[in-house]
């Protein structure tokens, strides 16, 4: 396996269901050892794309490779190179955590002694050792998701597909899952992650592809995407509202643009052409004796990026997702 070959390369991927084009000529390149995020609302085509890459849906158009292996021509090889965790837990509620992992291991041809050792190791790794003998029906949502992810790692695949792995989890458990994903990458895995959570993509992904209505509308790092649609803003809370006029005049001379003043006349919002202009503004105000209570510099949010690119927010109003109506992703195991 050539070390320079991308973990995933897709060119012009197409998938249609009748007259609906769910994935419309999407290009993708996921480099080894990174978290690649695919960001989009429900129904954007994220899961459909993963299913094609995981050999679970036929590719209607285009070409895809996993570590250089053609997804259409070498599906059995591709399946050996990846593990998949879908949105819905695939574990059996009537079995214990250990029994579930042993079942998945044996289905994948792992010899029984190795399966037991692997199951115990994964339960320890995912902080589930104390619950090893409990039925899954007694697990919390976060514990189920961790066990589900553990099951996808039984054969230690170099590539992991995570389809909205933190959907429905509370903030604390989401944070734990984020740490688990970071640990996977630190230990040599490559992760392709789909999400509709803007903060998740911001926190985890080295690169982000923005998908909307089956079309890839942008790709880049989080900072690149933010910079592409707007400038940073310097926000100043003045200690004395009577100084707002003088402050605004000084700021306008430095940045070449009049700052916005809040209704209560204490806060200036200063658009920055360059980040280093913030230092010039602060130094000048201090020299002129204009006192400031607080200062923040804020880049555009990913939500603002998504709005600018698509005309709507990333999280849809409709909680349903027709493309994710089944848990077929789990069958790749």
MIMIVEX-437484 format. One record per residue (C-alpha): residue in one letter; residue number from 1; x, y, z. Coordinates in steps of 0.5 Angstrom, whole numbers. Each point is the difference from the previous one (the first is absolute). Layout:
BEGIN
+------+-----+-------+-------+-------+
! rest !  nr !     u !     v !     w !
+------+-----+-------+-------+-------+
!    a ! NUM !     X !     Y !     Z !
...
+------+-----+-------+-------+-------+
END
This chain:
BEGIN
+------+-----+-------+-------+-------+
! rest !  nr !     u !     v !     w !
+------+-----+-------+-------+-------+
!    x !   1 !     0 !     0 !     0 !
!    x !   2 !     3 !     7 !    -2 !
!    x !   3 !     1 !     4 !     6 !
!    x !   4 !    -2 !     6 !    -5 !
!    x !   5 !    -6 !    -3 !    -2 !
!    x !   6 !    -6 !     4 !     3 !
!    x !   7 !    -5 !    -4 !     5 !
!    x !   8 !    -6 !     2 !    -5 !
!    x !   9 !     0 !     3 !    -7 !
!    x !  10 !    -7 !     1 !    -3 !
!    x !  11 !    -1 !     4 !    -7 !
!    x !  12 !    -6 !     2 !    -2 !
!    x !  13 !    -5 !    -5 !     4 !
!    x !  14 !    -7 !     0 !    -2 !
!    x !  15 !    -6 !    -4 !     3 !
!    x !  16 !    -7 !     1 !    -2 !
!    x !  17 !    -6 !    -3 !     3 !
!    x !  18 !    -5 !     1 !    -6 !
!    x !  19 !     0 !     8 !    -1 !
!    x !  20 !     3 !     2 !     6 !
!    x !  21 !     8 !     0 !    -1 !
!    x !  22 !     2 !    -1 !     7 !
!    x !  23 !     7 !     1 !    -1 !
!    x !  24 !     2 !     4 !    -6 !
!    x !  25 !     7 !     0 !    -3 !
!    x !  26 !     4 !     0 !     7 !
!    x !  27 !     7 !     0 !     0 !
!    x !  28 !     4 !    -2 !     6 !
!    x !  29 !     7 !    -1 !     3 !
!    x !  30 !     2 !    -2 !     7 !
!    x !  31 !     7 !     0 !     2 !
!    x !  32 !     3 !    -6 !     5 !
!    x !  33 !     0 !     2 !     7 !
!    x !  34 !    -5 !     5 !     0 !
!    x !  35 !    -8 !     2 !     2 !
!    x !  36 !    -3 !     2 !    -6 !
!    x !  37 !    -7 !     3 !     1 !
!    x !  38 !    -6 !     0 !    -4 !
!    x !  39 !    -5 !     5 !     2 !
!    x !  40 !    -7 !     1 !    -2 !
!    x !  41 !    -7 !     0 !     2 !
!    x !  42 !    -5 !    -6 !     1 !
!    x !  43 !    -1 !    -3 !    -7 !
!    x !  44 !     6 !     3 !    -4 !
!    x !  45 !     3 !    -6 !    -2 !
!    x !  46 !     5 !    -2 !     5 !
!    x !  47 !    -2 !    -7 !     2 !
!    x !  48 !    -2 !    -2 !    -7 !
!    x !  49 !     8 !     2 !    -2 !
!    x !  50 !     2 !    -4 !     6 !
!    x !  51 !    -4 !    -6 !    -2 !
!    x !  52 !     3 !     1 !    -7 !
!    x !  53 !     7 !     0 !     2 !
!    x !  54 !    -1 !    -6 !     5 !
!    x !  55 !    -3 !    -4 !    -6 !
!    x !  56 !    -7 !     0 !     3 !
!    x !  57 !    -3 !     4 !    -6 !
!    x !  58 !     2 !    -1 !    -7 !
!    x !  59 !     3 !     6 !    -3 !
!    x !  60 !    -4 !     3 !    -6 !
!    x !  61 !     6 !     4 !    -2 !
!    x !  62 !     7 !     2 !     1 !
!    x !  63 !     6 !    -3 !     3 !
!    x !  64 !     2 !    -2 !     7 !
!    x !  65 !     6 !    -3 !     3 !
!    x !  66 !     2 !    -2 !     8 !
!    x !  67 !     7 !     0 !     1 !
!    x !  68 !     1 !    -1 !    -8 !
!    x !  69 !    -5 !    -6 !    -1 !
!    x !  70 !    -6 !     1 !    -4 !
!    x !  71 !    -7 !     0 !     4 !
!    x !  72 !    -4 !    -3 !    -6 !
!    x !  73 !     5 !    -5 !    -2 !
!    x !  74 !     4 !    -2 !     6 !
!    x !  75 !    -6 !     0 !     6 !
!    x !  76 !     2 !    -5 !     4 !
!    x !  77 !     7 !     3 !     0 !
!    x !  78 !    -3 !     7 !     2 !
!    x !  79 !    -4 !    -3 !     6 !
!    x !  80 !     6 !    -3 !     3 !
!    x !  81 !     3 !     7 !     0 !
!    x !  82 !    -5 !     3 !     4 !
!    x !  83 !    -5 !     0 !     6 !
!    x !  84 !    -7 !     4 !     0 !
!    x !  85 !    -4 !     3 !     6 !
!    x !  86 !    -7 !     2 !    -3 !
!    x !  87 !    -5 !     5 !     4 !
!    x !  88 !    -3 !    -6 !     3 !
!    x !  89 !     3 !    -5 !     5 !
!    x !  90 !     0 !    -7 !    -3 !
!    x !  91 !     1 !    -3 !     6 !
!    x !  92 !    -4 !    -6 !     3 !
!    x !  93 !    -4 !     3 !     6 !
!    x !  94 !    -1 !    -7 !     3 !
!    x !  95 !     8 !    -2 !     0 !
!    x !  96 !     5 !     3 !     4 !
!    x !  97 !     5 !     5 !    -2 !
!    x !  98 !     5 !    -6 !     0 !
!    x !  99 !    -4 !    -5 !    -4 !
!    x ! 100 !    -2 !     6 !    -5 !
!    x ! 101 !     8 !     1 !    -2 !
!    x ! 102 !     1 !    -8 !     0 !
!    x ! 103 !    -6 !    -1 !    -5 !
!    x ! 104 !     3 !     6 !    -4 !
!    x ! 105 !     7 !    -3 !     0 !
!    x ! 106 !    -2 !    -7 !    -2 !
!    x ! 107 !    -5 !     2 !    -6 !
!    x ! 108 !     7 !     4 !    -2 !
!    x ! 109 !     4 !    -7 !     0 !
!    x ! 110 !     4 !     2 !     6 !
!    x ! 111 !     2 !    -7 !     4 !
!    x ! 112 !    -4 !     0 !     7 !
!    x ! 113 !     7 !     1 !     4 !
!    x ! 114 !     2 !     6 !    -3 !
!    x ! 115 !    -8 !     2 !     0 !
!    x ! 116 !     0 !     0 !     7 !
!    x ! 117 !     7 !     4 !     1 !
!    x ! 118 !    -3 !     5 !    -5 !
!    x ! 119 !    -6 !     1 !     3 !
!    x ! 120 !     3 !     1 !     7 !
!    x ! 121 !     5 !     5 !    -2 !
!    x ! 122 !    -5 !     4 !    -4 !
!    x ! 123 !    -5 !     0 !     6 !
!    x ! 124 !     6 !     3 !     4 !
!    x ! 125 !     2 !     5 !    -5 !
!    x ! 126 !    -7 !     3 !    -1 !
!    x ! 127 !    -1 !     0 !     8 !
!    x ! 128 !    -5 !    -6 !     0 !
!    x ! 129 !     3 !    -5 !     4 !
!    x ! 130 !    -4 !     0 !     6 !
!    x ! 131 !    -6 !     0 !    -4 !
!    x ! 132 !     2 !    -6 !    -4 !
!    x ! 133 !    -5 !    -5 !     3 !
!    x ! 134 !    -6 !     4 !    -1 !
!    x ! 135 !    -5 !     0 !    -5 !
!    x ! 136 !     0 !     5 !    -5 !
!    x ! 137 !    -7 !     2 !     2 !
!    x ! 138 !     3 !     3 !     7 !
!    x ! 139 !     5 !     4 !    -4 !
!    x ! 140 !    -1 !     8 !    -1 !
!    x ! 141 !     0 !     3 !    -7 !
!    x ! 142 !     7 !     2 !     1 !
!    x ! 143 !     2 !    -7 !     2 !
!    x ! 144 !    -3 !    -3 !    -6 !
!    x ! 145 !     3 !     5 !    -5 !
!    x ! 146 !     7 !    -2 !     3 !
!    x ! 147 !    -1 !    -7 !     0 !
!    x ! 148 !    -3 !     0 !    -8 !
!    x ! 149 !     7 !     4 !    -1 !
!    x ! 150 !     4 !    -6 !     3 !
!    x ! 151 !    -4 !    -5 !    -4 !
!    x ! 152 !     3 !     4 !    -6 !
!    x ! 153 !     7 !    -1 !     2 !
!    x ! 154 !     0 !    -7 !     1 !
!    x ! 155 !     4 !    -1 !    -6 !
!    x ! 156 !     4 !     6 !     1 !
!    x ! 157 !    -1 !     3 !    -6 !
!    x ! 158 !     4 !     6 !    -3 !
!    x ! 159 !    -6 !     4 !    -2 !
!    x ! 160 !    -6 !     1 !     4 !
!    x ! 161 !    -7 !     3 !    -2 !
!    x ! 162 !    -4 !     4 !     5 !
!    x ! 163 !    -7 !     2 !    -2 !
!    x ! 164 !    -2 !     5 !     5 !
!    x ! 165 !     3 !    -3 !     6 !
!    x ! 166 !    -3 !     4 !     5 !
!    x ! 167 !    -7 !     1 !    -2 !
!    x ! 168 !    -5 !     0 !     6 !
!    x ! 169 !     6 !     0 !     5 !
!    x ! 170 !     0 !     5 !     6 !
!    x ! 171 !     6 !     5 !     0 !
!    x ! 172 !     5 !    -3 !     5 !
!    x ! 173 !    -1 !    -7 !    -4 !
!    x ! 174 !     1 !     4 !    -7 !
!    x ! 175 !     7 !     2 !     3 !
!    x ! 176 !     2 !    -7 !     2 !
!    x ! 177 !    -2 !    -2 !    -7 !
!    x ! 178 !     5 !     6 !    -3 !
!    x ! 179 !     5 !    -3 !     5 !
!    x ! 180 !     0 !    -7 !    -3 !
!    x ! 181 !     0 !     2 !    -7 !
!    x ! 182 !     6 !     5 !     1 !
!    x ! 183 !     3 !    -7 !     3 !
!    x ! 184 !    -1 !    -4 !    -6 !
!    x ! 185 !     3 !     5 !    -4 !
!    x ! 186 !     6 !     1 !     5 !
!    x ! 187 !     1 !    -8 !    -1 !
!    x ! 188 !     0 !     0 !    -7 !
!    x ! 189 !    -7 !     0 !    -3 !
!    x ! 190 !    -3 !     4 !    -5 !
!    x ! 191 !    -7 !     3 !     1 !
!    x ! 192 !    -6 !     2 !    -5 !
!    x ! 193 !    -5 !     3 !     5 !
!    x ! 194 !    -7 !     3 !    -3 !
!    x ! 195 !    -3 !     5 !     5 !
!    x ! 196 !    -6 !     5 !     0 !
!    x ! 197 !     3 !     3 !     6 !
!    x ! 198 !     5 !     6 !    -1 !
!    x ! 199 !     4 !     0 !     6 !
!    x ! 200 !     1 !    -7 !    -1 !
!    x ! 201 !     3 !     1 !    -7 !
!    x ! 202 !     4 !     6 !     3 !
!    x ! 203 !     3 !    -4 !     6 !
!    x ! 204 !     2 !    -6 !    -4 !
!    x ! 205 !     1 !     0 !    -7 !
!    x ! 206 !     7 !     2 !    -3 !
!    x ! 207 !    -4 !     1 !    -7 !
!    x ! 208 !    -8 !     1 !    -1 !
!    x ! 209 !    -4 !    -1 !    -6 !
!    x ! 210 !    -7 !     4 !     0 !
!    x ! 211 !    -5 !    -4 !    -3 !
!    x ! 212 !    -7 !     3 !    -2 !
!    x ! 213 !    -5 !    -4 !    -4 !
!    x ! 214 !     4 !    -5 !    -3 !
!    x ! 215 !     6 !     5 !    -2 !
!    x ! 216 !     6 !     2 !     3 !
!    x ! 217 !     0 !     8 !     0 !
!    x ! 218 !     7 !     1 !     4 !
!    x ! 219 !     6 !    -4 !     3 !
!    x ! 220 !     6 !     3 !     4 !
!    x ! 221 !     2 !     0 !     8 !
!    x ! 222 !    -5 !     3 !     5 !
!    x ! 223 !     4 !     7 !    -1 !
!    x ! 224 !     1 !     0 !    -7 !
!    x ! 225 !    -8 !    -1 !    -1 !
!    x ! 226 !    -1 !     6 !     5 !
!    x ! 227 !     5 !     4 !    -3 !
!    x ! 228 !    -4 !    -1 !    -7 !
!    x ! 229 !    -6 !     3 !     2 !
!    x ! 230 !     1 !     6 !     5 !
!    x ! 231 !     5 !     4 !     4 !
!    x ! 232 !     2 !    -1 !     7 !
!    x ! 233 !    -3 !     5 !     5 !
!    x ! 234 !     3 !     4 !     6 !
!    x ! 235 !    -5 !     1 !     5 !
!    x ! 236 !     1 !     6 !     5 !
!    x ! 237 !    -4 !     1 !     7 !
!    x ! 238 !     2 !     7 !     2 !
!    x ! 239 !     0 !     2 !     7 !
!    x ! 240 !    -3 !     7 !    -1 !
!    x ! 241 !    -5 !     1 !    -5 !
!    x ! 242 !     1 !     7 !    -1 !
!    x ! 243 !     7 !    -2 !    -4 !
!    x ! 244 !    -4 !    -4 !    -5 !
!    x ! 245 !     1 !     6 !    -5 !
!    x ! 246 !     7 !     1 !     1 !
!    x ! 247 !     1 !    -7 !     0 !
!    x ! 248 !    -4 !    -2 !    -7 !
!    x ! 249 !     4 !     6 !    -3 !
!    x ! 250 !     7 !    -3 !     2 !
!    x ! 251 !    -2 !    -7 !    -2 !
!    x ! 252 !    -3 !     3 !    -7 !
!    x ! 253 !     7 !     3 !    -2 !
!    x ! 254 !     4 !    -6 !     2 !
!    x ! 255 !    -5 !    -6 !    -4 !
!    x ! 256 !    -2 !     5 !    -5 !
!    x ! 257 !    -8 !    -2 !     2 !
!    x ! 258 !    -5 !     3 !     5 !
!    x ! 259 !    -1 !    -5 !     5 !
!    x ! 260 !    -7 !    -2 !     2 !
!    x ! 261 !    -2 !     3 !     7 !
!    x ! 262 !    -5 !    -4 !     5 !
!    x ! 263 !    -7 !     3 !     2 !
!    x ! 264 !     3 !     1 !     7 !
!    x ! 265 !     6 !     4 !    -3 !
!    x ! 266 !     5 !    -4 !     4 !
!    x ! 267 !     2 !    -5 !    -5 !
!    x ! 268 !     4 !     1 !    -7 !
!    x ! 269 !     0 !    -6 !    -5 !
!    x ! 270 !     6 !     1 !    -5 !
!    x ! 271 !     1 !    -4 !    -6 !
!    x ! 272 !     7 !    -1 !    -1 !
!    x ! 273 !     4 !    -1 !    -7 !
!    x ! 274 !     5 !    -3 !     3 !
!    x ! 275 !     1 !    -4 !     7 !
!    x ! 276 !     6 !     5 !     2 !
!    x ! 277 !    -5 !     6 !     0 !
!    x ! 278 !    -2 !    -2 !     7 !
!    x ! 279 !     6 !     2 !     3 !
!    x ! 280 !     1 !     6 !    -4 !
!    x ! 281 !    -7 !     2 !     3 !
!    x ! 282 !     1 !    -2 !     7 !
!    x ! 283 !     7 !     4 !     0 !
!    x ! 284 !    -3 !     6 !    -3 !
!    x ! 285 !    -6 !     0 !     5 !
!    x ! 286 !     4 !    -1 !     6 !
!    x ! 287 !     5 !     6 !    -2 !
!    x ! 288 !    -6 !     5 !    -1 !
!    x ! 289 !    -3 !    -2 !     7 !
!    x ! 290 !    -6 !    -4 !    -2 !
!    x ! 291 !    -1 !    -6 !     5 !
!    x ! 292 !    -3 !    -6 !    -2 !
!    x ! 293 !    -4 !    -5 !     4 !
!    x ! 294 !     1 !    -7 !    -4 !
!    x ! 295 !     3 !    -2 !    -7 !
!    x ! 296 !    -2 !    -5 !    -5 !
!    x ! 297 !     2 !    -2 !    -7 !
!    x ! 298 !    -5 !    -5 !    -3 !
!    x ! 299 !     1 !    -3 !    -7 !
!    x ! 300 !    -7 !    -2 !    -4 !
!    x ! 301 !    -3 !    -6 !     3 !
!    x ! 302 !    -1 !    -7 !    -4 !
!    x ! 303 !    -7 !     2 !     0 !
!    x ! 304 !     1 !     6 !    -3 !
!    x ! 305 !     4 !    -3 !    -5 !
!    x ! 306 !    -5 !    -5 !    -2 !
!    x ! 307 !    -5 !     5 !     0 !
!    x ! 308 !     4 !     4 !    -5 !
!    x ! 309 !     1 !    -6 !    -4 !
!    x ! 310 !    -7 !    -3 !     0 !
!    x ! 311 !    -5 !     5 !     2 !
!    x ! 312 !    -2 !    -4 !     6 !
!    x ! 313 !     3 !    -2 !     6 !
!    x ! 314 !     3 !    -7 !     1 !
!    x ! 315 !    -5 !    -3 !     5 !
!    x ! 316 !    -6 !    -1 !    -4 !
!    x ! 317 !    -7 !     1 !     3 !
!    x ! 318 !    -3 !    -7 !    -1 !
!    x ! 319 !     3 !    -5 !     5 !
!    x ! 320 !    -1 !    -5 !    -5 !
!    x ! 321 !     5 !    -3 !    -5 !
!    x ! 322 !    -2 !    -4 !    -6 !
!    x ! 323 !     7 !    -2 !    -2 !
!    x ! 324 !     1 !    -3 !     7 !
!    x ! 325 !    -6 !    -4 !     1 !
!    x ! 326 !     3 !    -7 !     1 !
!    x ! 327 !     7 !    -2 !     3 !
!    x ! 328 !     2 !    -3 !    -6 !
!    x ! 329 !     7 !     3 !     2 !
!    x ! 330 !     1 !    -5 !     5 !
!    x ! 331 !     0 !    -6 !    -4 !
!    x ! 332 !     7 !     1 !    -3 !
!    x ! 333 !     3 !    -3 !     6 !
+------+-----+-------+-------+-------+
END
